[in-house]
Amino acid sequence: MPSVEPGIGDFGELEARLEQLGWNDLMSERETALLEKSLTQVAGAPVAIVMAAGEQPAAPIRHQLQAVAWVSADLETGLLQGLARTAERVLYQASRYYLAANLHLDVVQRNYQELQQQHAQLQASEARYRELSEQLEERVQAQVAQIEDRQRRLYASEKLNAVGRLGAGVAHEINNPIGFIRSNLNSARDYLGTFSELSKRLRTLPGGEELARELDLDFVVPDFQDLIDESIDGSARVAAIVSALRRFAGTDESGVSSVCINELLQGVWAVAEGSLGDMTVNWALDESIPTVEVDRAGISQAFYNLMENASLAAERPVGLAVATEGHEQGVRVRIRDDGDGMAPEVLARAFDPFYTTRSVGAGTGLGLSVCRDTIRAHGGGIEISSEPGSGTDVSVWLPGNPSAGDS
């Protein structure tokens, strides 16, 4: 059998090495002689294995599609080819042995080297473990504090989820009756044309003009038209708020979905507008930005928190500027208020959980912390810049939807 070569390498390298080997690399002289003897017995005539075809009839012995030797004998072609195939099978087994033996040796050598490295690493880490054991109490205390912090975050998150579910339920309960109301108001507006025609015909009857003045139809009919129009506009506004609330709560879409950030921001404002005082918003939305893959409810809550923080930036009514633009990694949203701004020490702790400058009981101090964690969970980022008397500028970026860029 062929000799084993140390350090051949991995399986791919061995396969490549096999392609370069010849008959004498894989078969020893003794093995070649034994094979010639066996083939002679089978053929009933002298058979030789030669490295080059001569004048005597010969059939090639192939290895890796290359002729590496020839079976030479004074035999007919068919029998010679059969003997050559037999020799190829023997050669194939020899190559498999070569491959397995070298691969085994290589694995053993690598395992030995790995064991040496692991032993050295264990020795090197022993001192480190002694040092870590001395710091165990401090680390345990840090872990306990972290667990308590996460428990508080989880509690706050569950509260937000509960509020979202409550909002979704309220929106659902309002949605059905508001549909009936809008339908009935539209029908009433249609019927109003009949009443107007009735009023006109009444005036043509004897005493009809006097009766119309007595009933004040000249005022009642157009005023009723105005009331109906105002009611229809109001019900449409309620329906829009309900729709925005459903989107905000994420009831229409579960999990991550492709979202237009402009529509999401306007939906959040539709929900927040009534609860954030007299704050005004100046929109500068880029309609060419790509969609983003987000959890609608989570991102809506994050932007709601940012708008709510902006509304509390001063004792006076605050103006808000909301802008979107394309970003090298997706979409950027900028929310800037003209409030009182933040002092450097307050800005430095803006994202700290449970840190708040509001009075006790007036805030949880989790708004910006939840925003940052939610945005980071989506692969994005958030930055805040602020100076006392100059307002606050919040910049959020979210990765774009790859499929939107390809379309």
C-alpha positions as CSV (number, residue, x, y, z in Angstrom):
1,M,0.0,0.0,0.0
2,P,1.2,3.6,-0.5
3,S,3.1,5.4,2.2
4,V,1.4,8.0,4.5
5,E,2.6,11.6,4.0
6,P,2.4,13.7,7.2
7,G,0.8,17.2,7.1
8,I,-1.1,16.8,3.8
9,G,-3.8,19.1,4.9
10,D,-7.6,19.0,4.8
11,F,-9.8,16.7,2.7
12,G,-9.9,19.1,-0.3
13,E,-6.1,19.3,-0.4
14,L,-5.9,15.4,-0.2
15,E,-8.3,15.1,-3.2
16,A,-6.1,17.6,-5.1
17,R,-3.0,15.6,-4.2
18,L,-4.6,12.3,-5.4
19,E,-5.1,13.8,-8.9
20,Q,-1.3,14.3,-9.2
21,L,-0.3,10.7,-8.1
22,G,0.8,8.0,-10.5
23,W,0.8,4.2,-10.3
24,N,4.1,3.9,-8.5
25,D,2.9,6.5,-5.9
26,L,-0.1,4.4,-5.0
27,M,1.2,0.8,-5.6
28,S,4.4,-0.7,-4.3
29,E,6.6,-3.0,-6.4
30,R,5.4,-6.0,-4.4
31,E,1.8,-5.0,-4.8
32,T,2.3,-4.6,-8.6
33,A,3.9,-8.0,-8.8
34,L,1.1,-9.7,-6.9
35,L,-1.5,-8.0,-9.1
36,E,0.4,-9.1,-12.3
37,K,0.4,-12.7,-10.9
38,S,-3.4,-12.5,-10.2
39,L,-4.2,-11.1,-13.6
40,T,-2.0,-13.8,-15.3
41,Q,-4.0,-16.5,-13.5
42,V,-7.3,-15.0,-14.6
43,A,-6.2,-14.5,-18.2
44,G,-4.4,-17.7,-18.6
45,A,-1.5,-15.9,-20.3
46,P,1.4,-13.7,-19.1
47,V,0.2,-10.2,-18.1
48,A,2.5,-7.3,-17.3
49,I,1.7,-3.8,-15.9
50,V,3.9,-1.2,-17.6
51,M,4.2,2.5,-17.4
52,A,4.1,3.1,-21.1
53,A,2.4,1.2,-24.0
54,G,4.8,-0.7,-26.2
55,E,4.3,-2.9,-29.3
56,Q,2.5,-5.6,-27.4
57,P,-1.3,-5.0,-27.1
58,A,-2.1,-2.9,-24.0
59,A,-5.1,-1.3,-22.3
60,P,-4.9,1.9,-20.2
61,I,-5.4,1.8,-16.5
62,R,-7.0,5.2,-15.6
63,H,-6.9,7.1,-12.4
64,Q,-8.7,10.5,-12.1
65,L,-9.5,10.2,-15.8
66,Q,-5.8,10.0,-16.6
67,A,-3.9,6.9,-17.9
68,V,-1.3,6.1,-15.2
69,A,-0.3,2.6,-16.4
70,W,-1.1,-0.1,-19.0
71,V,-2.1,-3.8,-18.8
72,S,0.1,-5.4,-21.5
73,A,-0.5,-9.0,-22.7
74,D,-0.9,-10.9,-26.0
75,L,-4.7,-11.0,-25.6
76,E,-7.7,-9.8,-27.4
77,T,-8.8,-6.2,-26.8
78,G,-12.0,-7.0,-24.8
79,L,-10.2,-9.2,-22.3
80,L,-7.4,-6.6,-22.0
81,Q,-9.9,-3.9,-21.2
82,G,-11.5,-6.2,-18.6
83,L,-8.1,-6.8,-16.9
84,A,-7.5,-3.0,-17.0
85,R,-10.8,-2.3,-15.3
86,T,-9.9,-4.9,-12.6
87,A,-6.6,-3.1,-12.1
88,E,-8.4,0.2,-11.9
89,R,-10.6,-1.1,-9.0
90,V,-7.4,-2.2,-7.2
91,L,-5.9,1.2,-7.8
92,Y,-9.1,2.9,-6.6
93,Q,-9.0,1.0,-3.3
94,A,-5.3,2.0,-2.9
95,S,-6.2,5.6,-3.5
96,R,-9.0,5.4,-0.9
97,Y,-6.5,3.9,1.6
98,Y,-4.1,6.7,0.8
99,L,-6.8,9.3,1.4
100,A,-8.0,7.8,4.6
101,A,-4.6,7.2,6.1
102,N,-3.3,10.7,5.4
103,L,-6.6,12.3,6.6
104,H,-6.5,10.3,9.8
105,L,-2.9,11.3,10.4
106,D,-3.7,14.9,9.7
107,V,-6.7,14.8,12.1
108,V,-4.5,13.3,14.8
109,Q,-1.8,15.9,14.4
110,R,-4.4,18.7,14.4
111,N,-6.1,17.3,17.5
112,Y,-2.7,17.1,19.2
113,Q,-2.0,20.7,18.4
114,E,-5.4,21.8,19.6
115,L,-4.9,19.9,22.8
116,Q,-1.6,21.7,23.3
117,Q,-3.2,25.0,22.6
118,Q,-6.1,24.2,25.0
119,H,-3.7,23.2,27.7
120,A,-1.7,26.4,27.3
121,Q,-5.0,28.4,27.4
122,L,-6.1,26.6,30.5
123,Q,-2.8,27.4,32.2
124,A,-3.1,31.1,31.1
125,S,-6.7,31.4,32.2
126,E,-6.1,29.9,35.7
127,A,-4.8,33.2,37.0
128,R,-7.6,35.0,35.4
129,Y,-10.2,32.8,37.1
130,R,-8.6,33.5,40.4
131,E,-8.9,37.2,39.7
132,L,-12.5,36.8,38.7
133,S,-13.4,34.8,41.8
134,E,-12.2,37.7,43.9
135,Q,-14.6,40.0,42.0
136,L,-17.5,37.6,42.2
137,E,-19.5,39.5,44.8
138,E,-19.2,42.7,42.9
139,R,-20.4,41.0,39.7
140,V,-23.3,39.4,41.5
141,Q,-24.5,42.7,42.8
142,A,-24.2,44.2,39.3
143,Q,-26.2,41.3,37.9
144,V,-28.9,41.7,40.5
145,A,-29.2,45.4,39.7
146,Q,-29.4,44.6,36.0
147,I,-32.2,42.1,36.6
148,E,-34.1,44.6,38.7
149,D,-33.7,47.2,36.0
150,R,-35.0,44.7,33.4
151,Q,-37.9,43.8,35.6
152,R,-38.9,47.5,35.8
153,R,-38.5,47.8,32.0
154,L,-40.6,44.7,31.5
155,Y,-43.3,46.1,33.8
156,A,-43.3,49.4,31.9
157,S,-43.4,47.5,28.5
158,E,-46.3,45.5,29.7
159,K,-48.1,48.7,30.7
160,L,-47.5,50.1,27.3
161,N,-48.8,46.9,25.7
162,A,-51.8,47.0,27.9
163,V,-52.5,50.6,26.8
164,G,-52.1,49.6,23.2
165,R,-54.5,46.7,23.6
166,L,-57.0,49.0,25.4
167,G,-56.7,51.5,22.6
168,A,-57.2,48.8,20.0
169,G,-60.3,47.6,21.8
170,V,-61.7,51.1,22.1
171,A,-61.0,51.7,18.4
172,H,-62.8,48.5,17.5
173,E,-65.9,49.3,19.6
174,I,-66.1,52.9,18.1
175,N,-65.5,51.7,14.5
176,N,-68.8,49.9,14.1
177,P,-71.2,52.5,15.5
178,I,-69.3,55.4,13.7
179,G,-69.9,53.5,10.5
180,F,-73.7,53.4,11.1
181,I,-73.6,57.1,12.0
182,R,-71.8,58.1,8.9
183,S,-74.1,56.0,6.7
184,N,-77.2,57.5,8.4
185,L,-75.9,61.0,8.1
186,N,-75.2,60.5,4.3
187,S,-78.8,59.2,4.0
188,A,-80.1,62.2,5.9
189,R,-78.3,64.6,3.6
190,D,-79.9,62.8,0.6
191,Y,-83.3,63.1,2.3
192,L,-82.7,66.8,2.8
193,G,-83.2,67.3,-0.9
194,T,-86.7,65.9,-0.6
195,F,-87.5,68.3,2.3
196,S,-86.2,71.2,0.2
197,E,-88.5,70.2,-2.6
198,L,-91.4,69.8,-0.2
199,S,-90.7,73.4,1.1
200,K,-90.8,74.8,-2.4
201,R,-94.1,73.0,-3.2
202,L,-95.6,74.0,0.1
203,R,-95.2,77.7,-1.0
204,T,-97.3,77.1,-4.1
205,L,-100.3,75.9,-2.1
206,P,-102.9,78.3,-0.6
207,G,-101.6,79.5,2.7
208,G,-98.3,77.7,2.1
209,E,-96.2,80.8,2.1
210,E,-97.6,81.9,5.4
211,L,-97.0,78.4,6.9
212,A,-93.4,78.4,5.6
213,R,-92.7,81.7,7.4
214,E,-94.4,80.4,10.5
215,L,-92.2,77.3,10.5
216,D,-89.2,79.4,9.6
217,L,-88.3,77.0,6.8
218,D,-86.0,79.6,5.1
219,F,-83.7,79.2,8.1
220,V,-84.4,75.6,9.2
221,V,-83.7,73.9,5.9
222,P,-80.3,75.5,5.1
223,D,-79.3,75.3,8.7
224,F,-80.2,71.7,8.8
225,Q,-78.0,71.2,5.7
226,D,-75.1,72.9,7.5
227,L,-75.6,70.7,10.6
228,I,-75.6,67.6,8.5
229,D,-72.4,68.6,6.7
230,E,-70.7,69.4,9.9
231,S,-71.8,66.1,11.4
232,I,-70.5,64.2,8.4
233,D,-67.2,66.1,8.6
234,G,-67.0,65.3,12.3
235,S,-67.8,61.6,11.9
236,A,-65.1,61.4,9.1
237,R,-62.7,62.9,11.6
238,V,-63.6,60.4,14.2
239,A,-63.2,57.6,11.6
240,A,-59.8,58.9,10.7
241,I,-58.7,59.0,14.3
242,V,-60.0,55.4,14.9
243,S,-58.1,54.2,11.8
244,A,-55.0,56.0,13.1
245,L,-55.5,54.5,16.5
246,R,-55.8,51.0,15.0
247,R,-52.6,51.5,13.0
248,F,-50.9,52.9,16.1
249,A,-51.9,49.9,18.2
250,G,-50.9,47.5,15.4
251,T,-54.1,45.6,15.3
252,D,-54.3,45.6,11.5
253,E,-50.7,44.3,11.1
254,S,-48.9,41.9,13.4
255,G,-45.2,41.6,13.6
256,V,-42.8,43.3,11.2
257,S,-44.2,44.7,8.0
258,S,-43.3,47.2,5.3
259,V,-44.3,50.7,6.4
260,C,-44.3,54.1,4.8
261,I,-42.7,56.2,7.6
262,N,-44.5,59.4,6.4
263,E,-47.9,57.8,6.8
264,L,-46.9,56.3,10.2
265,L,-45.8,59.7,11.5
266,Q,-49.0,61.4,10.4
267,G,-51.0,58.6,12.0
268,V,-49.1,59.0,15.3
269,W,-49.9,62.7,15.2
270,A,-53.6,62.0,14.5
271,V,-53.6,60.0,17.7
272,A,-51.5,62.3,19.8
273,E,-52.9,65.7,18.6
274,G,-55.8,65.8,21.0
275,S,-53.7,64.9,24.1
276,L,-50.6,67.1,23.6
277,G,-52.1,70.6,24.2
278,D,-51.8,73.4,21.7
279,M,-48.6,72.1,20.0
280,T,-48.4,72.8,16.2
281,V,-46.5,70.7,13.7
282,N,-44.7,71.8,10.5
283,W,-44.3,68.9,8.2
284,A,-41.4,68.5,5.7
285,L,-41.8,64.9,4.4
286,D,-39.8,63.5,1.6
287,E,-42.1,61.4,-0.6
288,S,-39.3,59.6,-2.3
289,I,-37.9,57.8,0.7
290,P,-38.1,54.0,0.8
291,T,-40.4,52.0,3.0
292,V,-39.0,50.5,6.2
293,E,-39.4,47.0,7.7
294,V,-40.7,47.7,11.3
295,D,-43.1,46.6,14.0
296,R,-45.7,49.3,13.4
297,A,-46.9,49.3,17.0
298,G,-43.5,49.5,18.6
299,I,-42.2,52.3,16.3
300,S,-45.5,54.2,16.6
301,Q,-45.0,54.1,20.4
302,A,-41.4,55.4,20.0
303,F,-42.4,58.4,17.9
304,Y,-45.4,59.1,20.2
305,N,-43.0,59.3,23.1
306,L,-40.8,61.7,21.2
307,M,-43.8,64.0,20.3
308,E,-45.0,63.8,23.9
309,N,-41.6,64.8,25.2
310,A,-41.5,67.7,22.8
311,S,-44.9,68.9,24.0
312,L,-43.5,69.1,27.5
313,A,-40.4,71.0,26.5
314,A,-41.8,74.4,27.8
315,E,-44.6,75.8,29.9
316,R,-45.9,77.6,26.8
317,P,-47.3,76.0,23.6
318,V,-44.5,74.3,21.7
319,G,-43.9,74.3,17.9
320,L,-42.7,71.0,16.3
321,A,-40.9,70.5,13.0
322,V,-41.1,66.9,11.6
323,A,-38.9,66.1,8.6
324,T,-38.0,62.9,6.7
325,E,-35.3,62.4,4.2
326,G,-33.3,59.6,2.6
327,H,-30.3,58.3,4.6
328,E,-27.3,56.3,3.4
329,Q,-28.6,53.3,5.3
330,G,-32.3,53.9,4.9
331,V,-34.6,56.7,6.3
332,R,-33.9,59.6,8.6
333,V,-36.6,61.3,10.7
334,R,-35.8,64.6,12.5
335,I,-38.1,65.9,15.2
336,R,-37.2,69.4,16.4
337,D,-39.1,71.5,19.0
338,D,-38.7,75.1,19.9
339,G,-38.9,74.5,23.6
340,D,-36.6,75.5,26.4
341,G,-33.9,72.9,25.6
342,M,-31.9,70.8,28.0
343,A,-28.9,71.6,30.2
344,P,-25.8,69.5,29.5
345,E,-26.2,67.4,32.6
346,V,-29.8,66.6,31.7
347,L,-28.9,65.8,28.1
348,A,-26.2,63.4,29.3
349,R,-28.8,61.3,31.2
350,A,-31.6,61.7,28.6
351,F,-31.6,58.0,27.8
352,D,-31.1,56.7,31.4
353,P,-34.0,54.5,32.5
354,F,-36.3,56.1,35.1
355,Y,-34.6,59.5,34.8
356,T,-37.0,62.4,34.6
357,T,-37.0,66.1,35.3
358,R,-40.8,66.1,35.9
359,S,-42.4,66.1,39.3
360,V,-42.9,62.9,41.2
361,G,-45.7,60.9,39.8
362,A,-45.9,63.0,36.6
363,G,-43.6,60.7,34.5
364,T,-41.9,57.3,34.5
365,G,-38.6,58.4,33.0
366,L,-38.8,55.6,30.5
367,G,-40.0,57.4,27.4
368,L,-36.6,58.1,25.7
369,S,-35.1,54.8,27.1
370,V,-37.9,52.8,25.4
371,C,-37.5,54.9,22.2
372,R,-33.8,54.1,22.0
373,D,-34.2,50.4,22.8
374,T,-37.1,50.0,20.3
375,I,-35.2,51.8,17.5
376,R,-32.0,49.8,18.1
377,A,-34.0,46.6,18.1
378,H,-35.0,47.6,14.5
379,G,-31.3,48.1,13.5
380,G,-31.5,51.9,13.7
381,G,-30.1,54.6,15.8
382,I,-31.2,57.8,17.6
383,E,-29.3,61.0,18.5
384,I,-30.3,64.0,20.6
385,S,-28.8,67.5,20.5
386,S,-30.0,70.3,22.7
387,E,-29.0,73.6,24.3
388,P,-30.8,75.7,26.9
389,G,-33.0,78.2,25.2
390,S,-32.5,76.6,21.7
391,G,-34.9,73.7,21.7
392,T,-34.2,70.0,21.1
393,D,-33.3,68.2,17.9
394,V,-33.9,64.4,17.8
395,S,-32.5,62.5,14.8
396,V,-33.7,58.9,14.2
397,W,-32.6,56.7,11.4
398,L,-34.0,53.3,10.4
399,P,-32.7,50.8,7.8
400,G,-34.7,50.9,4.5
401,N,-36.5,47.9,3.0
402,P,-34.0,46.2,0.7
403,S,-36.7,45.0,-1.6
404,A,-38.0,48.6,-2.0
405,G,-34.6,49.7,-3.2
406,D,-34.5,46.9,-5.8
407,S,-37.9,47.5,-7.3
